[in-house]
Every structure is written in structure tokens, then in C-alpha cells.
């Protein structure tokens, strides 16, 4: 049977700051992110399986992305762990602050999201690609074929 790609879109709100950047994004600011997740696999052929004809249930994909991405990043301020802001987290009410070990650019965030999702997919389903829109007209893409 032929391989099929499934895509599901998600949205989340997140703020970040790019420490050391030489433009306006050095300031705390937020985005309405749109994430497209595309997986690839062969539809299940077993007629006794309730998921017969599916690569995977869209609901299962939704659950993975909700747990691994949305619950982690929605409405947070994402900063690099060596940011001076992170050191102030107990002194200034910054809200939901999350630190990562990378500069929280759209590109680096996408690589991190790819690792999170890939680790949770069923073994017979692969992550094909991701597209993360940081604004309505700007996005980054990650393809498994580019990262093997």
C-alpha cells in the first residue's frame, strides 16, 4: 500500500526574548504561533483493527501535540536558561516562565518540537515535516529528510 501523509494544524500563544540579538526582538514580545505537523505512514490494512485505513487517528496526533507542545509552550515566556530574566523569576512576577538550553528563535524551537513529537509517535508512523508560523507571513520549516 502507498505511504500517506497526514497534517494537522495547531495554534498557541507564546512570548520570548532573544538575548544578544541586535534588533527589536531583543525585547520581550509575543506571537500567535501556528504549527503544522505532518506525519507519514502506511494505512493500517487489518480489517479487524478499528483504525483500519488510517495512518493514525487524528485524535491520537492531537493528543501527542497537546501534551508535548501546547501544554508546554502555550501562554509562556520562553527564555534561554542563561538569560538574566530567568535569574529574576523569583523576584519579579513574570508569570509562566520556561527556560530552554537554546536561543528561543523560531528555528531552534522547531528543532526542539520535532524531537518532542518524534519521540511520542507510534513506531510505524514517522514525522515527515513541521511548519511553524511565527507571524502571518514568516515561518520556519523542518523536514525529516533534511535531518537524517
NULOMI-426185 format. One record per residue: residue in one letter; z, x, y of N, C-alpha, C, O in turn. Coordinates in Angstrom, 2 decimals, decimal comma, padded with zeros to 5 digits. Example, Ala and Ser with C-alpha at 12.3 -4.5 7.8 and 13.67 -1.06 7.14 Angstrom:
[atom 'A' [007,80 013,19 -005,69] [007,80 012,30 -004,50] [007,80 013,20 -003,30] [008,46 014,24 -003,32]];
[atom 'S' [007,08 012,85 -002,25] [007,14 013,67 -001,06] [007,87 012,90 000,03] [008,04 013,41 001,14]];
***
This chain:
[atom 'X' [000,00 000,83 -001,17] [000,00 000,00 000,00] [000,00 000,88 001,25] [000,46 002,02 001,21]];
[atom 'X' [-000,50 000,38 002,33] [-000,63 001,12 003,58] [000,72 001,26 004,29] [001,60 000,41 004,16]];
[atom 'X' [000,86 002,34 005,03] [002,04 002,52 005,88] [001,89 001,64 007,11] [000,80 001,48 007,66]];
[atom 'X' [003,01 001,10 007,53] [003,05 000,21 008,69] [004,11 000,73 009,66] [005,16 001,23 009,25]];
[atom 'X' [003,82 000,60 010,95] [004,79 000,95 011,99] [005,39 -000,33 012,57] [004,68 -001,30 012,83]];
[atom 'X' [006,69 -000,33 012,76] [007,40 -001,42 013,42] [008,00 -000,90 014,71] [008,53 000,21 014,75]];
[atom 'X' [007,92 -001,69 015,76] [008,51 -001,29 017,04] [009,41 -002,40 017,55] [009,08 -003,58 017,49]];
[atom 'X' [010,56 -001,99 018,05] [011,50 -002,92 018,69] [011,93 -002,30 020,02] [012,15 -001,09 020,12]];
[atom 'X' [012,05 -003,15 021,04] [012,44 -002,70 022,38] [013,88 -003,07 022,67] [014,38 -004,11 022,22]];
[atom 'X' [014,54 -002,21 023,44] [015,94 -002,41 023,82] [016,10 -002,01 025,28] [015,31 -001,23 025,81]];
[atom 'X' [017,12 -002,57 025,93] [017,42 -002,17 027,31] [018,90 -001,86 027,43] [019,74 -002,43 026,74]];
[atom 'X' [019,20 -000,93 028,33] [020,59 -000,62 028,66] [020,65 -000,03 030,06] [019,66 000,50 030,58]];
[atom 'X' [021,82 -000,14 030,64] [022,08 000,39 031,99] [022,96 001,62 031,83] [023,96 001,60 031,11]];
[atom 'X' [022,58 002,71 032,52] [023,37 003,93 032,42] [023,23 004,74 033,70] [022,16 004,77 034,31]];
[atom 'X' [024,33 005,39 034,09] [024,30 006,31 035,22] [024,41 007,73 034,68] [024,93 007,97 033,59]];
[atom 'X' [023,91 008,67 035,45] [024,05 010,07 035,09] [024,00 010,92 036,35] [023,69 010,43 037,44]];
[atom 'X' [024,31 012,18 036,18] [024,21 013,15 037,27] [023,64 014,42 036,64] [024,05 014,82 035,55]];
[atom 'X' [022,71 015,04 037,34] [022,09 016,27 036,85] [022,64 017,44 037,65] [022,12 017,78 038,72]];
[atom 'X' [023,69 018,04 037,13] [024,35 019,17 037,80] [023,38 020,33 037,97] [022,68 020,72 037,03]];
[atom 'X' [023,33 020,87 039,17] [022,49 022,03 039,44] [021,05 021,70 039,76] [020,28 022,59 040,11]];
[atom 'X' [020,67 020,45 039,65] [019,30 020,03 039,95] [019,08 020,13 041,46] [020,01 019,93 042,24]];
[atom 'X' [017,85 020,44 041,86] [017,56 020,66 043,28] [016,92 019,46 043,97] [016,24 019,62 044,98]];
[atom 'X' [017,12 018,28 043,44] [016,57 017,07 044,04] [017,62 015,99 044,13] [018,80 016,24 043,87]];
[atom 'X' [017,22 014,78 044,50] [018,19 013,69 044,69] [018,96 013,31 043,42] [020,02 012,69 043,52]];
[atom 'X' [018,45 013,64 042,26] [019,14 013,28 041,02] [020,37 014,15 040,76] [021,04 013,98 039,74]];
[atom 'X' [020,66 015,06 041,68] [021,92 015,81 041,58] [023,10 014,92 041,93] [024,25 015,26 041,65]];
[atom 'X' [022,81 013,78 042,56] [023,84 012,80 042,89] [023,99 011,80 041,75] [023,05 011,56 040,99]];
[atom 'X' [025,17 011,23 041,63] [025,36 010,18 040,63] [024,43 009,03 040,96] [024,38 008,56 042,11]];
[atom 'X' [023,69 008,57 039,97] [022,76 007,45 040,15] [022,53 006,79 038,80] [022,83 007,38 037,76]];
[atom 'X' [022,00 005,59 038,81] [021,80 004,87 037,56] [020,39 004,39 037,37] [019,58 004,38 038,29]];
[atom 'X' [020,10 003,98 036,15] [018,79 003,49 035,77] [018,94 002,27 034,85] [019,95 002,11 034,17]];
[atom 'X' [017,93 001,45 034,85] [017,77 000,40 033,85] [016,80 000,96 032,81] [015,58 000,92 033,00]];
[atom 'X' [017,34 001,48 031,73] [016,52 002,12 030,70] [015,89 001,08 029,79] [016,48 000,05 029,50]];
[atom 'X' [014,68 001,37 029,35] [014,02 000,58 028,31] [013,63 001,54 027,20] [012,89 002,49 027,43]];
[atom 'X' [014,14 001,29 026,00] [013,90 002,14 024,84] [013,03 001,42 023,83] [013,35 000,31 023,41]];
[atom 'X' [011,93 002,05 023,45] [011,07 001,54 022,38] [011,28 002,42 021,16] [011,13 003,64 021,24]];
[atom 'X' [011,63 001,79 020,05] [011,90 002,51 018,79] [010,84 002,09 017,78] [010,69 000,90 017,48]];
[atom 'X' [010,09 003,06 017,27] [009,06 002,78 016,27] [009,39 003,52 014,98] [009,57 004,74 014,97]];
[atom 'X' [009,46 002,76 013,90] [009,70 003,33 012,57] [008,43 003,15 011,74] [007,55 002,37 012,10]];
[atom 'X' [008,36 003,88 010,64] [007,18 003,80 009,77] [007,62 003,80 008,31] [008,59 004,46 007,92]];
[atom 'X' [006,89 003,03 007,52] [007,18 002,98 006,09] [006,19 002,08 005,37] [005,29 001,50 005,98]];
[atom 'X' [006,38 001,99 004,08] [005,54 001,14 003,24] [006,30 -000,16 002,98] [007,45 -000,13 002,55]];
[atom 'X' [005,69 -001,30 003,24] [006,38 -002,58 002,99] [006,86 -002,68 001,54] [006,19 -002,22 000,62]];
[atom 'X' [008,00 -003,27 001,36] [008,59 -003,46 000,03] [007,68 -004,38 -000,78] [007,29 -005,45 -000,32]];
[atom 'X' [007,35 -003,94 -001,99] [006,41 -004,69 -002,84] [007,10 -005,55 -003,89] [006,48 -006,43 -004,49]];
[atom 'X' [008,38 -005,31 -004,12] [009,14 -006,04 -005,14] [009,33 -007,49 -004,71] [010,06 -007,77 -003,76]];
[atom 'X' [008,68 -008,43 -005,42] [008,75 -009,85 -005,07] [010,14 -010,44 -005,27] [010,44 -011,51 -004,73]];
[atom 'X' [010,99 -009,77 -006,03] [012,35 -010,24 -006,23] [013,27 -009,82 -005,07] [014,37 -010,34 -004,93]];
[atom 'X' [012,80 -008,91 -004,25] [013,58 -008,44 -003,11] [013,42 -009,42 -001,95] [012,29 -009,76 -001,61]];
[atom 'X' [014,49 -009,88 -001,35] [014,37 -010,83 -000,24] [013,66 -010,23 000,98] [013,26 -010,97 001,88]];
[atom 'X' [013,51 -008,94 001,00] [012,81 -008,26 002,11] [011,37 -007,90 001,70] [010,74 -007,05 002,33]];
[atom 'X' [010,86 -008,53 000,66] [009,50 -008,27 000,19] [008,51 -008,42 001,35] [008,56 -009,39 002,10]];
[atom 'X' [007,63 -007,45 001,47] [006,62 -007,48 002,52] [007,07 -006,82 003,82] [006,28 -006,69 004,75]];
[atom 'X' [008,32 -006,41 003,89] [008,85 -005,79 005,11] [009,02 -004,29 004,92] [009,37 -003,83 003,84]];
[atom 'X' [008,78 -003,53 005,99] [009,14 -002,12 006,01] [010,66 -002,04 006,08] [011,30 -001,32 005,32]];
[atom 'X' [011,21 -002,79 007,01] [012,65 -003,01 007,12] [012,85 -004,26 007,96] [011,97 -004,64 008,73]];
[atom 'X' [013,98 -004,87 007,83] [014,29 -006,07 008,60] [014,49 -005,66 010,07] [015,23 -004,71 010,35]];
[atom 'X' [013,85 -006,37 011,01] [014,05 -006,08 012,43] [015,53 -006,16 012,80] [016,00 -005,41 013,66]];
[atom 'X' [016,26 -007,06 012,16] [017,68 -007,19 012,41] [018,45 -005,94 012,02] [019,41 -005,55 012,69]];
[atom 'X' [018,03 -005,30 010,93] [018,67 -004,06 010,50] [018,41 -002,96 011,53] [019,32 -002,20 011,87]];
[atom 'X' [017,17 -002,87 012,02] [016,84 -001,88 013,04] [017,64 -002,15 014,31] [018,16 -001,23 014,94]];
[atom 'X' [017,74 -003,41 014,68] [018,51 -003,80 015,87] [019,97 -003,37 015,72] [020,56 -002,85 016,67]];
[atom 'X' [020,53 -003,57 014,56] [021,92 -003,18 014,31] [022,14 -001,68 014,44] [023,14 -001,24 015,01]];
[atom 'X' [021,22 -000,90 013,91] [021,32 000,56 013,99] [021,28 001,00 015,45] [022,12 001,79 015,89]];
[atom 'X' [020,31 000,50 016,20] [020,17 000,91 017,60] [021,36 000,42 018,43] [021,82 001,13 019,33]];
[atom 'X' [021,85 -000,76 018,14] [023,02 -001,27 018,87] [024,21 -000,34 018,67] [024,86 000,06 019,63]];
[atom 'X' [024,50 -000,01 017,42] [025,66 000,85 017,11] [025,49 002,27 017,65] [026,41 002,82 018,27]];
[atom 'X' [024,33 002,85 017,43] [024,13 004,26 017,73] [023,77 004,55 019,19] [024,08 005,62 019,71]];
[atom 'X' [023,12 003,59 019,86] [022,64 003,85 021,22] [023,30 002,91 022,24] [023,97 003,38 023,16]];
[atom 'X' [023,10 001,61 022,08] [023,57 000,67 023,10] [025,09 000,70 023,26] [025,58 000,78 024,38]];
[atom 'X' [025,83 000,64 022,16] [027,28 000,65 022,25] [027,80 001,97 022,84] [028,88 002,00 023,43]];
[atom 'X' [027,06 003,04 022,68] [027,46 004,36 023,16] [027,11 004,58 024,63] [027,91 005,13 025,38]];
[atom 'X' [025,91 004,15 025,05] [025,41 004,51 026,38] [025,37 003,39 027,42] [025,28 003,68 028,61]];
[atom 'X' [025,43 002,14 027,00] [025,30 001,06 027,97] [026,48 001,05 028,95] [027,64 001,06 028,53]];
[atom 'X' [026,17 001,04 030,22] [027,16 000,99 031,31] [028,15 002,16 031,26] [029,35 001,98 031,46]];
[atom 'X' [027,64 003,36 031,00] [028,46 004,57 031,07] [027,92 005,48 032,17] [026,78 005,33 032,63]];
[atom 'X' [028,75 006,41 032,56] [028,32 007,53 033,39] [028,24 008,72 032,45] [029,26 009,18 031,93]];
[atom 'X' [027,03 009,22 032,24] [026,79 010,32 031,31] [026,73 011,63 032,08] [025,96 011,77 033,03]];
[atom 'X' [027,56 012,59 031,67] [027,61 013,89 032,33] [027,63 014,99 031,28] [028,02 014,77 030,13]];
[atom 'X' [027,22 016,17 031,69] [027,32 017,35 030,83] [028,81 017,71 030,74] [029,54 017,56 031,71]];
[atom 'X' [029,24 018,17 029,57] [030,66 018,44 029,34] [031,24 019,49 030,28] [032,45 019,53 030,49]];
[atom 'X' [030,39 020,34 030,86] [030,91 021,33 031,80] [030,80 020,88 033,26] [030,99 021,67 034,18]];
[atom 'X' [030,50 019,60 033,47] [030,43 019,05 034,82] [031,82 018,97 035,44] [032,78 018,62 034,76]];
[atom 'X' [031,93 019,31 036,73] [033,22 019,14 037,41] [033,71 017,69 037,38] [034,91 017,44 037,44]];
[atom 'X' [032,78 016,73 037,30] [033,18 015,32 037,22] [034,01 015,05 035,98] [034,98 014,29 036,02]];
[atom 'X' [033,63 015,65 034,87] [034,36 015,41 033,63] [035,80 015,91 033,74] [036,72 015,31 033,18]];
[atom 'X' [035,99 017,00 034,48] [037,34 017,53 034,68] [038,20 016,58 035,52] [039,43 016,65 035,46]];
[atom 'X' [037,57 015,70 036,28] [038,29 014,77 037,15] [038,56 013,41 036,50] [039,15 012,53 037,13]];
[atom 'X' [038,15 013,24 035,28] [038,19 011,92 034,65] [039,58 011,28 034,63] [039,69 010,06 034,65]];
[atom 'X' [040,63 012,08 034,58] [041,98 011,52 034,55] [042,57 011,35 035,95] [043,61 010,72 036,11]];
[atom 'X' [041,90 011,91 036,97] [042,42 011,85 038,34] [041,70 010,81 039,20] [042,30 010,27 040,13]];
[atom 'X' [040,44 010,54 038,90] [039,64 009,60 039,69] [039,13 008,51 038,74] [038,62 008,82 037,67]];
[atom 'X' [039,26 007,25 039,12] [038,77 006,17 038,23] [037,24 006,10 038,23] [036,64 005,38 039,03]];
[atom 'X' [036,63 006,85 037,33] [035,17 006,90 037,23] [034,62 005,88 036,24] [033,42 005,81 036,02]];
[atom 'X' [035,50 005,09 035,64] [035,03 004,10 034,67] [034,74 004,76 033,33] [035,37 005,74 032,95]];
[atom 'X' [033,79 004,21 032,64] [033,42 004,69 031,31] [032,60 005,97 031,46] [031,41 005,92 031,78]];
[atom 'X' [033,23 007,09 031,22] [032,62 008,41 031,38] [032,40 009,01 029,99] [033,32 009,05 029,17]];
[atom 'X' [031,20 009,47 029,74] [030,86 010,08 028,45] [030,27 011,45 028,70] [029,36 011,60 029,51]];
[atom 'X' [030,79 012,45 028,00] [030,24 013,79 028,15] [029,39 014,15 026,93] [029,65 013,72 025,81]];
[atom 'X' [028,36 014,93 027,19] [027,47 015,45 026,15] [027,32 016,95 026,37] [027,65 017,46 027,44]];
[atom 'X' [026,82 017,65 025,36] [026,68 019,10 025,48] [025,30 019,52 025,97] [024,82 020,61 025,65]];
[atom 'X' [024,66 018,65 026,75] [023,34 018,96 027,30] [023,21 018,34 028,69] [023,95 017,42 029,04]];
[atom 'X' [022,27 018,84 029,47] [021,96 018,24 030,76] [021,40 016,84 030,47] [020,42 016,74 029,73]];
[atom 'X' [021,98 015,77 031,01] [021,59 014,41 030,61] [020,29 013,91 031,26] [020,27 012,88 031,93]];
[atom 'X' [019,22 014,65 031,05] [017,90 014,23 031,50] [017,34 013,19 030,53] [017,84 013,03 029,42]];
[atom 'X' [016,31 012,51 030,96] [015,64 011,55 030,09] [015,14 012,25 028,82] [015,25 011,70 027,72]];
[atom 'X' [014,59 013,45 028,98] [014,04 014,19 027,84] [015,13 014,56 026,84] [014,97 014,32 025,64]];
[atom 'X' [016,22 015,14 027,32] [017,31 015,54 026,42] [017,98 014,33 025,77] [018,37 014,38 024,61]];
[atom 'X' [018,11 013,26 026,54] [018,69 012,04 025,98] [017,83 011,51 024,84] [018,35 011,03 023,83]];
[atom 'X' [016,54 011,59 025,00] [015,62 011,11 023,98] [015,75 011,91 022,68] [015,74 011,32 021,59]];
[atom 'X' [015,89 013,22 022,77] [016,08 014,05 021,58] [017,39 013,67 020,87] [017,44 013,58 019,65]];
[atom 'X' [018,43 013,44 021,66] [019,72 013,06 021,11] [019,64 011,69 020,42] [020,18 011,51 019,32]];
[atom 'X' [018,97 010,74 021,05] [018,81 009,40 020,47] [018,02 009,48 019,16] [018,34 008,77 018,21]];
[atom 'X' [017,00 010,33 019,12] [016,21 010,49 017,89] [017,11 010,94 016,73] [016,97 010,44 015,61]];
[atom 'X' [018,01 011,87 016,99] [018,93 012,35 015,94] [019,87 011,23 015,49] [020,12 011,05 014,30]];
[atom 'X' [020,39 010,48 016,46] [021,32 009,40 016,12] [020,67 008,34 015,25] [021,25 007,91 014,25]];
[atom 'X' [019,48 007,91 015,63] [018,80 006,84 014,89] [018,31 007,34 013,53] [018,50 006,66 012,52]];
[atom 'X' [017,70 008,50 013,50] [017,15 009,05 012,25] [018,20 009,12 011,15] [017,92 008,85 009,98]];
[atom 'X' [019,41 009,49 011,53] [020,48 009,66 010,55] [020,91 008,34 009,92] [021,56 008,35 008,87]];
[atom 'X' [020,57 007,21 010,52] [021,02 005,91 010,03] [019,93 005,08 009,34] [020,23 004,04 008,76]];
[atom 'X' [018,69 005,53 009,39] [017,59 004,75 008,79] [017,64 004,82 007,27] [018,08 005,83 006,71]];
[atom 'X' [017,19 003,77 006,59] [017,08 003,85 005,13] [016,17 005,02 004,74] [015,26 005,38 005,49]];
[atom 'X' [016,42 005,61 003,57] [015,67 006,82 003,19] [014,17 006,61 003,09] [013,41 007,56 003,25]];
[atom 'X' [013,74 005,40 002,84] [012,30 005,14 002,70] [011,62 004,79 004,03] [010,42 004,52 004,07]];
[atom 'X' [012,39 004,80 005,11] [011,86 004,48 006,44] [012,04 005,69 007,34] [013,13 006,28 007,38]];
[atom 'X' [010,99 006,07 008,05] [011,09 007,21 008,95] [011,02 006,79 010,40] [010,44 005,76 010,74]];
[atom 'X' [011,62 007,60 011,26] [011,47 007,38 012,69] [010,13 007,97 013,10] [009,92 009,17 012,95]];
[atom 'X' [009,23 007,15 013,61] [007,90 007,59 013,99] [007,87 008,13 015,41] [007,45 009,26 015,66]];
[atom 'X' [008,33 007,29 016,36] [008,42 007,77 017,73] [009,34 006,91 018,58] [009,68 005,78 018,22]];
[atom 'X' [009,73 007,47 019,70] [010,57 006,80 020,68] [009,92 006,93 022,04] [009,25 007,92 022,33]];
[atom 'X' [010,11 005,93 022,87] [009,69 005,99 024,26] [010,86 005,49 025,09] [011,36 004,38 024,88]];
[atom 'X' [011,31 006,32 026,05] [012,44 005,96 026,89] [011,97 005,89 028,33] [011,66 006,91 028,95]];
[atom 'X' [011,94 004,67 028,86] [011,57 004,44 030,27] [012,83 004,61 031,10] [013,81 003,89 030,92]];
[atom 'X' [012,80 005,57 032,02] [013,92 005,76 032,93] [013,75 004,87 034,17] [014,73 004,40 034,74]];
[atom 'X' [012,51 004,67 034,55] [012,18 003,74 035,63] [010,99 002,91 035,15] [010,51 003,11 034,03]];
[atom 'X' [010,53 002,00 035,97] [009,39 001,16 035,58] [008,12 001,98 035,37] [007,24 001,56 034,63]];
[atom 'X' [008,03 003,14 036,03] [006,79 003,92 035,95] [006,96 005,32 035,38] [006,01 006,09 035,35]];
[atom 'X' [008,16 005,66 034,92] [008,42 007,00 034,38] [009,12 006,91 033,04] [010,11 006,19 032,88]];
[atom 'X' [008,59 007,65 032,07] [009,19 007,64 030,74] [008,93 008,96 030,04] [008,07 009,74 030,44]];
[atom 'X' [009,71 009,20 028,97] [009,53 010,34 028,09] [009,28 009,79 026,68] [009,74 008,70 026,33]];
[atom 'X' [008,55 010,56 025,89] [008,25 010,16 024,52] [008,66 011,26 023,55] [008,58 012,44 023,87]];
[atom 'X' [009,09 010,85 022,37] [009,42 011,75 021,27] [008,65 011,26 020,06] [008,69 010,08 019,73]];
[atom 'X' [007,93 012,18 019,40] [007,19 011,86 018,18] [007,68 012,75 017,04] [007,81 013,96 017,21]];
[atom 'X' [007,95 012,16 015,89] [008,39 012,92 014,72] [007,38 013,99 014,36] [007,75 015,10 014,00]];
[atom 'X' [006,08 013,66 014,47] [005,04 014,62 014,09] [005,04 015,88 014,97] [004,57 016,93 014,54]];
[atom 'X' [005,57 015,77 016,19] [005,67 016,93 017,08] [006,91 017,76 016,80] [007,04 018,86 017,32]];
[atom 'X' [007,81 017,25 015,99] [009,12 017,89 015,81] [009,45 018,20 014,36] [010,61 018,15 013,95]];
[atom 'X' [008,45 018,51 013,59] [008,70 018,83 012,17] [008,76 020,30 011,95] [008,96 020,74 010,81]];
***
